[in-house]
Amino acid sequence: MDFLAGCIGGAAGVLVGHPFDTVKVRLQVQNVDKPLYRGTYHCFQSIVRQESMFGLYKGIGSPMMGLTFVNAIVFGVQGNTMRYLGHDTPMNQFLAGAAAGAIQCVVCCPMELAKTRMQMQGTGEKKSKRKLYKNSLDCLAHIYKREGLLGVNRGMVTTLIRETPCFGVYFLTYDILTRSIGCEPGDRYMIPKLLFAGGMSGVTCWLSTYPVDVIKSRLQADGVGGVYQYSSIADCVRQSVKREGLIVFTRGLTSTLLRAFPVNAVTFATVTLVLMYARGVEGPKDSEPATPVTAHHTQLQQQDQASSL
């Protein structure tokens, strides 16, 4: 059930957040000497004006297929790891989240590579004159044909460095917030609380490893047009800092945080509610406040549900 809930939550999150992700990638990889965009709003405006609204959804096929599966892996692995560890503690939430983050990189890295290449295709054109890739699968097929398995997994090390601690922080923050604000089943404000906890978890996890994401995006966008600029992770960091200073590690951060809150609010709330209703836990009510006995009962149910997540 953890896997199915993750699938549904992942699909909901992609629909909400993909336009922000397109803006983030464009800002992260644009040429600093000849920048196309002055900032987040200008990037949004330029894409819509030059490429139509559909420009914001370039490359959505890859995350829609991949992120749905990635979230299934993440929530499935995290739930099973928590059951294996046996005790629902903040440290175990972090460890289970980190394990889930590391394992899903096998799917996440090729998916994000295809997404990045598709998002960069036809930049500034309403209708691309020459499309190198028809869709995300065609993109991966082209890369595999030219560069083999290593090419398809370009950026895997930076993805691992980003995802492992990032998902640990993600689940740890969600656990701490849901315990602090009291997201018990039956609470009439449970859904807004779940949305807040999920959204803040997304913001915190992105802030924790964002500089690594900038380097990952640059490495995965490198080679578009057949020209390779970076020879390694260290070379990418060195060249980026030399040309743009430390501010390079905040490129696209605004659009990322704007995306992070609604996407993760929707994802976590959807996953939690699907699991609750699937397991027969009573949802939010508009009736009288729970008595101490029912409150204790629902709290035990919520703790068991958190462990299962």
C-alpha positions in Angstrom: 0.0 0.0 0.0 3.0 2.3 0.7 4.0 1.9 -3.0 0.5 2.7 -4.3 0.1 5.8 -2.1 3.6 7.0 -3.2 2.5 6.7 -6.9 -0.6 8.7 -6.4 1.2 11.4 -4.4 4.0 11.6 -6.9 1.7 12.2 -9.8 -0.2 14.9 -7.9 3.1 16.6 -7.1 4.4 16.6 -10.7 1.3 18.3 -12.0 1.6 21.1 -9.5 5.4 21.7 -9.6 6.8 21.0 -13.1 6.6 24.6 -14.4 8.7 25.8 -11.4 11.2 23.0 -12.1 11.6 24.1 -15.7 12.4 27.7 -14.5 14.8 26.3 -12.0 16.8 24.3 -14.6 16.9 27.2 -17.1 18.3 29.5 -14.4 20.8 27.0 -13.2 22.4 26.2 -16.5 22.1 29.5 -18.5 25.3 31.1 -19.8 26.4 33.7 -17.2 28.2 35.7 -20.0 25.0 35.9 -22.1 22.1 35.3 -19.7 18.7 34.9 -21.2 16.8 35.5 -18.0 17.2 38.2 -15.3 15.4 36.2 -12.5 12.6 33.9 -11.7 9.7 36.0 -12.8 11.4 37.1 -16.0 12.2 33.5 -16.8 8.5 32.5 -16.3 7.4 35.5 -18.4 9.9 34.8 -21.2 9.1 31.1 -21.5 5.4 31.8 -21.7 5.9 34.6 -24.2 8.4 32.8 -26.4 7.4 29.2 -26.1 3.7 29.4 -24.9 2.4 27.8 -21.6 3.4 24.4 -23.0 7.1 25.6 -22.7 6.7 25.4 -18.9 5.7 21.7 -19.2 8.6 20.6 -21.5 10.0 17.3 -20.3 7.0 16.5 -18.0 6.8 13.0 -19.5 10.0 11.9 -17.7 9.0 13.0 -14.2 5.4 11.9 -14.7 6.5 8.4 -15.4 9.7 8.5 -13.2 8.6 10.5 -10.2 5.5 8.4 -9.8 7.7 5.3 -9.6 10.4 7.2 -7.6 7.8 8.2 -4.9 6.5 4.6 -4.8 10.1 3.5 -4.1 10.7 6.3 -1.6 7.6 5.7 0.5 7.8 2.0 0.1 11.4 1.7 1.2 11.0 4.2 4.0 7.9 2.4 5.3 9.6 -1.0 5.2 12.8 0.3 6.7 10.9 1.8 9.6 9.2 -1.5 10.2 12.6 -3.2 10.1 14.1 -0.7 12.6 11.2 -1.3 14.9 11.0 2.0 16.8 9.5 5.3 15.5 12.2 7.7 16.6 13.5 10.9 14.8 16.9 9.2 14.2 15.2 6.2 12.6 13.0 8.5 10.5 16.2 10.1 9.2 17.9 6.8 8.5 14.9 5.3 6.8 14.6 8.4 4.7 18.3 8.4 3.8 18.0 4.7 2.7 15.0 5.5 0.6 16.8 8.5 -1.0 19.9 6.4 -1.9 17.9 3.5 -3.4 15.7 5.6 -5.6 18.7 7.3 -7.3 18.8 4.3 -9.7 15.6 5.6 -11.3 15.9 9.3 -10.3 19.2 10.0 -12.1 18.3 8.8 -15.7 14.9 10.4 -15.2 16.3 13.8 -14.3 18.9 13.6 -17.1 16.1 13.1 -19.7 14.0 15.9 -18.0 16.9 18.4 -18.0 17.8 17.7 -21.7 14.1 18.0 -22.7 13.7 21.2 -20.7 16.7 22.7 -22.5 15.6 21.7 -26.0 14.2 24.6 -28.1 15.0 27.3 -25.5 13.4 30.5 -26.6 11.5 29.0 -29.5 7.7 28.7 -29.6 8.0 25.8 -32.0 11.4 24.1 -32.1 12.8 24.1 -35.7 14.9 21.0 -35.0 13.9 18.6 -32.3 16.8 16.4 -31.3 14.5 14.3 -29.0 10.9 13.4 -29.6 10.2 12.5 -25.9 12.0 11.4 -22.7 12.4 7.8 -23.7 13.8 8.8 -27.1 16.2 11.2 -25.3 17.5 8.3 -23.1 17.8 6.1 -26.2 19.9 8.7 -28.0 22.2 9.2 -25.0 22.6 5.4 -24.6 23.4 5.0 -28.3 26.1 7.7 -28.1 27.5 7.3 -24.6 26.4 3.9 -23.3 25.3 3.1 -19.8 27.7 5.7 -18.3 26.0 8.4 -20.3 22.5 7.4 -19.2 23.8 7.7 -15.6 25.5 11.0 -16.0 25.3 12.8 -12.7 24.8 9.7 -10.6 27.4 10.6 -7.9 26.0 14.1 -7.4 22.5 12.7 -7.3 23.5 10.2 -4.5 25.2 13.1 -2.6 22.1 15.2 -2.9 19.4 12.6 -2.4 20.7 10.5 0.6 20.9 13.3 3.2 18.1 15.2 1.5 15.5 12.5 2.1 16.7 11.9 5.6 16.0 15.6 6.4 12.7 15.3 4.5 11.2 12.5 6.6 12.8 13.8 9.8 11.2 17.3 9.3 7.8 15.8 8.5 8.0 13.6 11.6 8.9 16.4 13.9 6.3 18.8 12.5 3.4 16.3 12.5 4.2 15.4 16.2 4.5 19.1 17.2 1.3 20.4 15.6 -0.7 17.3 16.2 -2.0 15.7 13.0 -4.3 13.2 14.6 -7.0 11.5 12.5 -10.3 13.1 13.4 -8.9 16.6 13.8 -10.9 19.0 11.6 -7.7 20.8 10.7 -5.8 17.7 9.9 -5.6 18.3 6.1 -4.2 21.9 6.5 -1.7 20.7 9.1 -0.6 17.8 6.8 -0.2 20.3 3.9 1.9 22.6 6.1 4.1 19.8 7.4 4.6 18.4 3.9 5.4 21.8 2.4 7.9 22.7 5.0 9.6 19.3 4.7 10.1 20.0 1.0 11.5 23.4 1.7 13.9 22.2 4.4 15.2 19.2 2.4 15.9 21.4 -0.7 17.8 24.0 1.4 19.9 21.2 2.9 21.5 20.1 -0.3 20.7 22.8 -2.9 24.3 23.6 -4.0 24.8 20.0 -5.0 21.7 20.2 -7.2 23.2 23.2 -9.1 26.3 21.1 -9.9 24.1 18.1 -10.9 22.0 20.1 -13.3 25.1 21.6 -14.9 26.7 18.2 -15.4 23.5 16.7 -16.8 23.0 19.7 -19.2 26.6 19.5 -20.2 27.1 18.0 -23.7 23.9 19.5 -25.2 24.9 20.3 -28.8 27.9 18.0 -28.6 30.1 20.4 -26.6 31.4 19.2 -23.2 32.5 21.9 -20.8 33.2 19.9 -17.6 35.5 16.9 -17.1 34.4 16.0 -13.5 32.4 17.2 -10.5 35.4 19.0 -9.1 36.0 20.7 -12.5 32.4 21.8 -12.6 32.6 23.3 -9.1 35.9 25.0 -9.9 34.8 26.6 -13.2 31.4 27.6 -11.8 32.9 29.4 -8.7 35.7 31.0 -10.8 33.2 32.5 -13.3 30.3 33.3 -11.1 31.4 33.3 -7.4 29.7 31.5 -4.6 26.3 33.0 -5.6 26.3 30.3 -8.3 25.1 27.8 -5.7 21.8 29.8 -5.3 20.9 29.9 -9.0 17.2 29.0 -9.4 16.7 28.8 -5.6 13.6 31.1 -5.6 11.7 29.0 -8.1 12.8 25.8 -6.3 11.4 27.0 -3.0 8.2 28.3 -4.7 7.8 24.8 -6.2 8.9 22.8 -3.1 6.1 23.9 -0.8 3.0 23.2 -2.9 4.5 20.0 -4.5 5.5 18.4 -1.2 2.4 19.6 0.6 0.3 17.9 -2.0 2.5 14.8 -2.2 2.8 14.1 1.6 -0.9 15.0 2.3 -2.0 12.7 -0.6 0.2 9.8 0.6 -0.9 10.1 4.2 -4.6 10.4 3.4 -4.5 7.4 1.0 -2.7 5.3 3.6 -5.2 6.4 6.3 -8.3 5.6 4.3 -6.9 2.4 2.9 -6.2 1.2 6.5 -9.6 2.2 7.7 -8.4 5.1 9.9 -11.2 7.7 10.3 -10.5 11.0 8.6 -11.1 14.6 9.7 -14.4 15.4 11.2 -16.4 18.6 11.8 -18.0 17.2 15.0 -17.2 17.8 18.7 -13.6 17.7 19.9 -12.3 14.3 20.8 -12.4 13.2 24.4 -9.2 12.3 26.2 -9.9 8.6 25.6 -10.6 8.9 21.8 -7.7 11.4 21.5 -5.3 8.8 23.0 -6.7 6.1 20.7 -6.3 8.3 17.6 -2.8 9.3 18.7 -1.8 5.6 18.8 -3.3 5.1 15.4 -1.3 8.1 14.1 1.9 6.9 15.6 1.4 3.4 14.0 0.7 5.2 10.7 3.8 7.3 11.0 5.9 4.2 11.5 4.4 2.6 8.4 5.2 5.7 6.3 
